[in-house]
Amino acid sequence: MVIITERASEKVREIMEAEEKAGYGLRVYVEGGGCSGFQYGMAFEQASNDEDDVVEMHGLRLFVDPYSAPMLKGTEVDYVDGLQNAGFSIKNPNAKTTCGCGQSFS
């Protein structure tokens, strides 16, 4: 299953509140595309689908569909806020290669 850090959970909840989506969950998924073959995606959703894996971490519900689950097993979602960049960072132990931006993999 996907792991989300406490820092990333706090940032997601902050964005949800700003977008008036408090109480929603976060869908983490994989889709075809990107420079390396697959790319990561995240979206706010009110409820899970019947086949989703659902887990709650740090007060945030995470939804992962059955297609994405094997490719995301053990993946960590973090939030980085540094001098040069800020944003979500995805560390996927299943990725054989990643692109320079870190948003796609094979």
MIVEXKE-311957 format. One line per field, with one value per residue: chain; residue number from 1; residue in three letters; x, y, z of N, C-alpha, C, O in turn. Coordinates in nm, 3 decimals. Layout:
BEGIN
mol [A,...]
seq [NUM,...]
type [ALA,...]
n.px [X,...]
n.py [Y,...]
n.pz [Z,...]
ca.px [X,...]
ca.py [Y,...]
ca.pz [Z,...]
c.px [X,...]
c.py [Y,...]
c.pz [Z,...]
o.px [X,...]
o.py [Y,...]
o.pz [Z,...]
// end
This chain:
BEGIN
mol [A,A,A,A,A,A,A,A,A,A,A,A,A,A,A,A,A,A,A,A,A,A,A,A,A,A,A,A,A,A,A,A,A,A,A,A,A,A,A,A,A,A,A,A,A,A,A,A,A,A,A,A,A,A,A,A,A,A,A,A,A,A,A,A,A,A,A,A,A,A,A,A,A,A,A,A,A,A,A,A,A,A,A,A,A,A,A,A,A,A,A,A,A,A,A,A,A,A,A,A,A,A,A,A,A,A]
seq [1,2,3,4,5,6,7,8,9,10,11,12,13,14,15,16,17,18,19,20,21,22,23,24,25,26,27,28,29,30,31,32,33,34,35,36,37,38,39,40,41,42,43,44,45,46,47,48,49,50,51,52,53,54,55,56,57,58,59,60,61,62,63,64,65,66,67,68,69,70,71,72,73,74,75,76,77,78,79,80,81,82,83,84,85,86,87,88,89,90,91,92,93,94,95,96,97,98,99,100,101,102,103,104,105,106]
type [MET,VAL,ILE,ILE,THR,GLU,ARG,ALA,SER,GLU,LYS,VAL,ARG,GLU,ILE,MET,GLU,ALA,GLU,GLU,LYS,ALA,GLY,TYR,GLY,LEU,ARG,VAL,TYR,VAL,GLU,GLY,GLY,GLY,CYS,SER,GLY,PHE,GLN,TYR,GLY,MET,ALA,PHE,GLU,GLN,ALA,SER,ASN,ASP,GLU,ASP,ASP,VAL,VAL,GLU,MET,HIS,GLY,LEU,ARG,LEU,PHE,VAL,ASP,PRO,TYR,SER,ALA,PRO,MET,LEU,LYS,GLY,THR,GLU,VAL,ASP,TYR,VAL,ASP,GLY,LEU,GLN,ASN,ALA,GLY,PHE,SER,ILE,LYS,ASN,PRO,ASN,ALA,LYS,THR,THR,CYS,GLY,CYS,GLY,GLN,SER,PHE,SER]
n.px [0.084,0.030,0.226,0.197,0.361,0.363,0.406,0.333,0.065,-0.038,-0.004,-0.171,-0.422,-0.434,-0.449,-0.689,-0.871,-0.843,-0.952,-1.209,-1.275,-1.272,-1.263,-1.263,-1.100,-0.773,-0.689,-0.444,-0.275,-0.176,-0.106,-0.088,0.170,0.379,0.738,0.869,0.698,0.494,0.293,0.251,-0.042,-0.261,-0.562,-0.847,-1.114,-1.449,-1.540,-1.448,-1.411,-1.569,-1.371,-1.136,-0.829,-0.819,-0.684,-0.612,-0.408,-0.240,-0.470,-0.580,-0.757,-0.659,-0.694,-0.655,-0.665,-0.728,-0.570,-0.353,-0.245,-0.050,0.175,0.228,0.287,0.435,0.520,0.621,0.479,0.574,0.617,0.808,0.981,1.190,1.478,1.517,1.301,0.955,0.710,0.523,0.683,0.761,0.851,0.921,0.965,0.933,0.988,1.182,1.320,1.330,1.209,1.373,1.221,1.088,0.822,0.736,0.773,0.918]
n.py [-0.120,0.235,0.475,0.764,1.052,1.230,1.503,1.538,1.464,1.669,1.887,1.812,1.813,2.086,2.198,2.083,2.209,2.475,2.450,2.397,2.128,1.977,1.680,1.509,1.236,1.125,1.026,0.821,0.739,0.558,0.621,0.569,0.727,1.023,1.076,0.838,0.622,0.553,0.760,0.942,1.023,1.235,1.297,1.460,1.297,1.224,0.972,0.624,0.376,0.056,-0.145,-0.036,-0.012,0.100,0.314,0.470,0.730,0.937,1.090,1.114,0.985,0.745,0.642,0.375,0.238,-0.094,-0.141,0.034,-0.034,-0.260,-0.143,0.066,-0.034,-0.007,0.251,0.581,0.887,1.212,1.549,1.812,2.102,2.316,2.532,2.540,2.409,2.316,2.081,1.775,1.468,1.158,0.838,0.546,0.212,0.020,0.124,0.103,0.281,0.639,0.961,1.281,1.475,1.329,1.255,1.056,0.706,0.380]
n.pz [0.000,-0.036,0.130,0.321,0.431,0.745,0.710,0.438,0.454,0.614,0.438,0.225,0.353,0.415,0.156,0.074,0.249,0.162,-0.091,-0.027,0.029,0.254,0.444,0.232,0.056,-0.055,-0.371,-0.503,-0.790,-1.092,-1.430,-1.786,-1.977,-1.970,-1.963,-1.911,-1.942,-1.748,-1.537,-1.230,-1.042,-0.853,-0.679,-0.534,-0.370,-0.274,-0.187,-0.175,-0.439,-0.499,-0.543,-0.452,-0.263,0.062,0.300,0.611,0.712,0.933,0.974,0.721,0.447,0.209,-0.126,-0.350,-0.666,-0.810,-1.041,-1.018,-0.769,-0.753,-0.875,-0.709,-0.462,-0.151,-0.199,-0.112,-0.031,0.003,0.125,0.013,0.098,0.000,-0.064,-0.342,-0.455,-0.413,-0.326,-0.387,-0.330,-0.467,-0.383,-0.519,-0.477,-0.672,-0.919,-1.207,-1.368,-1.361,-1.464,-1.507,-1.370,-1.183,-1.192,-1.358,-1.448,-1.513]
ca.px [0.000,0.097,0.255,0.206,0.426,0.282,0.422,0.252,-0.076,-0.073,-0.013,-0.291,-0.538,-0.432,-0.499,-0.831,-0.946,-0.841,-1.042,-1.338,-1.296,-1.241,-1.333,-1.241,-0.982,-0.676,-0.664,-0.311,-0.290,-0.079,-0.167,0.009,0.215,0.503,0.856,0.921,0.598,0.381,0.305,0.175,-0.149,-0.330,-0.687,-0.936,-1.240,-1.534,-1.556,-1.375,-1.486,-1.581,-1.250,-1.019,-0.763,-0.839,-0.609,-0.609,-0.279,-0.228,-0.598,-0.613,-0.791,-0.594,-0.761,-0.572,-0.741,-0.660,-0.470,-0.236,-0.194,0.077,0.285,0.250,0.312,0.553,0.554,0.608,0.448,0.623,0.612,0.938,0.975,1.329,1.514,1.509,1.171,0.857,0.608,0.514,0.791,0.717,0.961,0.859,1.065,0.906,1.029,1.314,1.380,1.244,1.252,1.439,1.128,1.039,0.678,0.704,0.862,0.892]
ca.py [0.000,0.364,0.537,0.910,1.105,1.325,1.634,1.537,1.461,1.805,1.972,1.772,1.865,2.232,2.226,2.047,2.316,2.591,2.420,2.362,1.984,1.914,1.554,1.423,1.151,1.147,0.913,0.815,0.645,0.551,0.615,0.568,0.858,1.072,1.043,0.705,0.517,0.570,0.880,0.943,1.121,1.247,1.373,1.456,1.228,1.213,0.833,0.523,0.284,-0.075,-0.226,0.038,-0.029,0.223,0.317,0.602,0.761,1.076,1.158,1.130,0.860,0.725,0.547,0.325,0.144,-0.222,-0.132,0.108,-0.089,-0.335,-0.054,0.163,-0.104,0.041,0.387,0.685,1.022,1.309,1.688,1.875,2.248,2.359,2.658,2.532,2.359,2.271,1.997,1.637,1.380,1.019,0.741,0.419,0.105,-0.065,0.192,0.065,0.408,0.756,1.075,1.384,1.548,1.238,1.234,0.939,0.593,0.256]
ca.pz [0.000,-0.039,0.260,0.312,0.551,0.821,0.645,0.316,0.497,0.658,0.320,0.153,0.427,0.397,0.021,0.074,0.316,0.074,-0.203,0.033,0.014,0.382,0.461,0.116,0.062,-0.162,-0.461,-0.562,-0.900,-1.200,-1.562,-1.893,-2.023,-1.911,-2.044,-1.881,-1.964,-1.655,-1.455,-1.106,-1.032,-0.725,-0.692,-0.418,-0.394,-0.155,-0.141,-0.251,-0.524,-0.437,-0.554,-0.403,-0.134,0.139,0.425,0.673,0.774,0.980,0.959,0.579,0.377,0.080,-0.213,-0.460,-0.748,-0.827,-1.149,-0.968,-0.644,-0.761,-0.913,-0.601,-0.336,-0.079,-0.241,-0.010,-0.076,0.100,0.080,0.030,0.086,0.009,-0.129,-0.487,-0.501,-0.314,-0.388,-0.343,-0.375,-0.468,-0.382,-0.555,-0.484,-0.788,-1.041,-1.258,-1.410,-1.344,-1.544,-1.429,-1.284,-1.081,-1.201,-1.439,-1.420,-1.588]
c.px [0.087,0.113,0.262,0.266,0.333,0.288,0.336,0.103,-0.123,-0.092,-0.139,-0.415,-0.547,-0.489,-0.648,-0.917,-0.954,-0.937,-1.181,-1.373,-1.255,-1.323,-1.319,-1.122,-0.891,-0.660,-0.523,-0.318,-0.176,-0.157,-0.055,0.045,0.343,0.621,0.909,0.818,0.476,0.402,0.212,0.065,-0.207,-0.453,-0.767,-1.065,-1.316,-1.538,-1.475,-1.469,-1.483,-1.450,-1.125,-0.960,-0.778,-0.760,-0.616,-0.475,-0.278,-0.356,-0.642,-0.644,-0.722,-0.669,-0.666,-0.652,-0.661,-0.555,-0.341,-0.169,-0.063,0.197,0.320,0.282,0.444,0.596,0.530,0.582,0.488,0.601,0.744,0.921,1.116,1.353,1.492,1.372,1.082,0.754,0.610,0.624,0.742,0.838,0.899,0.966,1.047,0.952,1.169,1.390,1.279,1.296,1.315,1.347,1.072,0.891,0.638,0.809,0.831,0.927]
c.py [0.124,0.416,0.688,0.962,1.203,1.464,1.643,1.538,1.600,1.897,1.940,1.828,2.017,2.270,2.194,2.157,2.439,2.573,2.377,2.215,1.911,1.786,1.460,1.332,1.184,1.019,0.928,0.707,0.654,0.549,0.614,0.709,0.899,1.027,0.903,0.593,0.526,0.701,0.870,1.048,1.121,1.333,1.360,1.385,1.215,1.072,0.740,0.447,0.146,-0.154,-0.159,-0.023,0.104,0.211,0.459,0.619,0.909,1.155,1.182,0.994,0.858,0.618,0.507,0.220,0.016,-0.223,-0.070,0.041,-0.167,-0.246,0.045,0.098,-0.056,0.182,0.485,0.819,1.117,1.449,1.753,2.025,2.301,2.491,2.655,2.484,2.321,2.188,1.857,1.555,1.236,0.928,0.603,0.310,0.012,-0.004,0.149,0.188,0.518,0.868,1.179,1.458,1.461,1.209,1.119,0.831,0.479,0.138]
c.pz [0.000,0.104,0.237,0.442,0.621,0.757,0.520,0.351,0.539,0.538,0.239,0.222,0.414,0.260,0.013,0.138,0.227,-0.044,-0.157,0.010,0.141,0.395,0.342,0.144,-0.055,-0.242,-0.516,-0.668,-1.000,-1.330,-1.667,-1.935,-1.953,-1.994,-2.019,-1.896,-1.877,-1.579,-1.335,-1.114,-0.892,-0.746,-0.564,-0.458,-0.263,-0.099,-0.230,-0.344,-0.457,-0.437,-0.495,-0.277,-0.063,0.269,0.480,0.743,0.810,0.957,0.816,0.519,0.241,0.003,-0.325,-0.535,-0.772,-0.939,-1.097,-0.850,-0.658,-0.793,-0.802,-0.467,-0.274,-0.114,-0.127,-0.077,0.036,0.042,0.114,0.010,0.109,-0.062,-0.280,-0.538,-0.383,-0.389,-0.332,-0.408,-0.362,-0.480,-0.401,-0.567,-0.604,-0.919,-1.082,-1.305,-1.382,-1.432,-1.450,-1.333,-1.171,-1.086,-1.290,-1.415,-1.515,-1.498]
o.px [0.205,0.023,0.326,0.225,0.236,0.187,0.271,0.024,-0.233,-0.186,-0.206,-0.504,-0.657,-0.568,-0.725,-1.022,-1.060,-0.995,-1.261,-1.487,-1.210,-1.442,-1.359,-1.051,-0.927,-0.621,-0.487,-0.362,-0.092,-0.262,0.058,-0.038,0.407,0.605,0.987,0.849,0.364,0.515,0.110,0.078,-0.203,-0.450,-0.755,-1.120,-1.258,-1.540,-1.439,-1.591,-1.403,-1.422,-1.019,-1.032,-0.752,-0.768,-0.624,-0.434,-0.310,-0.351,-0.733,-0.568,-0.727,-0.705,-0.603,-0.702,-0.539,-0.460,-0.231,-0.048,0.029,0.308,0.430,0.301,0.549,0.698,0.431,0.655,0.443,0.571,0.788,0.855,1.157,1.260,1.452,1.333,1.128,0.716,0.688,0.654,0.687,0.916,0.834,1.049,1.136,0.955,1.263,1.511,1.158,1.414,1.311,1.390,1.016,0.837,0.520,0.919,0.731,0.913]
o.py [0.118,0.402,0.733,0.920,1.253,1.534,1.746,1.606,1.642,1.976,2.031,1.884,2.071,2.364,2.268,2.192,2.502,2.670,2.327,2.181,1.796,1.785,1.344,1.349,1.261,0.915,1.033,0.595,0.743,0.485,0.654,0.800,0.818,0.946,0.853,0.478,0.508,0.746,0.802,1.149,1.020,1.430,1.260,1.408,1.197,1.054,0.773,0.453,0.123,-0.224,-0.222,-0.078,0.209,0.110,0.556,0.535,0.995,1.273,1.262,0.899,0.956,0.514,0.592,0.125,0.016,-0.300,-0.118,0.056,-0.142,-0.271,0.102,0.168,-0.063,0.229,0.475,0.859,1.103,1.464,1.749,2.069,2.327,2.553,2.755,2.515,2.298,2.221,1.824,1.571,1.197,0.938,0.550,0.315,-0.066,-0.072,0.155,0.197,0.494,0.869,1.164,1.500,1.513,1.145,1.085,0.860,0.480,0.023]
o.pz [0.033,0.187,0.142,0.551,0.562,0.750,0.497,0.285,0.504,0.535,0.190,0.157,0.403,0.250,-0.048,0.085,0.218,-0.092,-0.236,-0.025,0.137,0.360,0.350,0.243,-0.144,-0.188,-0.570,-0.640,-0.994,-1.340,-1.638,-1.929,-1.886,-2.086,-2.100,-1.864,-1.925,-1.560,-1.337,-1.184,-0.822,-0.823,-0.493,-0.565,-0.157,0.023,-0.343,-0.329,-0.366,-0.339,-0.490,-0.193,-0.121,0.339,0.404,0.823,0.729,0.923,0.792,0.538,0.166,0.059,-0.387,-0.475,-0.756,-0.931,-1.128,-0.831,-0.579,-0.746,-0.802,-0.368,-0.337,-0.065,-0.055,-0.168,0.149,-0.076,0.229,-0.084,0.222,-0.113,-0.339,-0.650,-0.271,-0.501,-0.242,-0.526,-0.259,-0.574,-0.312,-0.658,-0.635,-1.021,-1.003,-1.284,-1.380,-1.469,-1.328,-1.226,-1.075,-0.995,-1.299,-1.368,-1.587,-1.539]
// end
